Structures are given as C-alpha cells and as structure tokens.
Amino acid sequence: MQSYELDIKLDKYGNVDTGYYIAQAKEMRSDVLFSASRNLFERIGNIHNNFKRQRNSFNSTRSFGTV
C-alpha cells in the first residue's frame, strides 16, 4: 500500500492560501484554453487549405469522359 503526503500552502494565518490556488487554477485554465484554441484554428486552417487545394485542382473546361 502506498501513502501520499500532500503539502498544502498556508497563508500567514495558517489557513489554506486560496489566493495561491486560485492563481494556479487560472494559469492552468489559460494554458488549456490556449492549447484548445490553437488546435481549433489549426483544424480550421487545414480545412480551408483542403478546400483551396480542391478548388485549384478542378478545371471547369475539362471534358468528362473524353480524351
């Protein structure tokens, strides 16, 4: 069986330092939102590039079924 010891940051009055933990949570949330938005914009960019590539490869003067 394993046991874990947690170090909880306390303020000068001996209470849990909620300001410290709130600041940590905001930083973590900011990192996650940045990563998620970057991934979203990369996917949108890839979709846009695929549409552009398809549009450029289509030739409207091509005769279908004839050489």
N, C-alpha and C positions, 0 to 999 in steps of 0.2 A: 504494500500500500504506500502510495506517495502522499506526502503532505506538502502544501504550498504555503509560503508565508507572503503576505501582502504588505507592502509599505504604503501607507496612506498618508498623504501630505496633509499636515495640520497647519492652521493659522496660528498667530501669536497667542490666541486664547485657548488653544487646544482643541478647537473644533475642526471638522473637516473643511479644508480650504476649497470651498465650492467655486470661488473665482478662478482658481488654478485649473480645476477640472472642466469648467465651462469653457475657458480659453483653449484647452486641449481639444475639447469636442468640436469647437468652432473650426479649429485648424484642420482636424481630421475631416470634417464635413466639407470644408473648402477643397481639400485635396481630392475627395471623391467626386465632387461636382465638377471640378476642373477635368479630371480624367474622363468622366462620363460625357461631358460636353465635347471634349476633344475627339473622343471616339465617334460621337454622333456626327460631328462635322466632317470627319474623315469618311464616314459611310456616305453622307450626302454628296461629298466631293467625288467619291468613286462612282456613285450612281450617275451623277452629272457627266463624268468623263465617259462612262459607258454609253450614255445616250448620244453624246457628241461623236464618239467613235462610230456608232451605228449610223448616225445621220451622214457622216462623211463617207462611209463606205457604200452608201446607197446611191446609185446612179439612176436618175429618173429617165434617162434616154436609153437605158439598156433594153434590149428586146428580149422578152422572156420566151424561152423555148426555141429560139432560133439562133443560128450561129452567124 
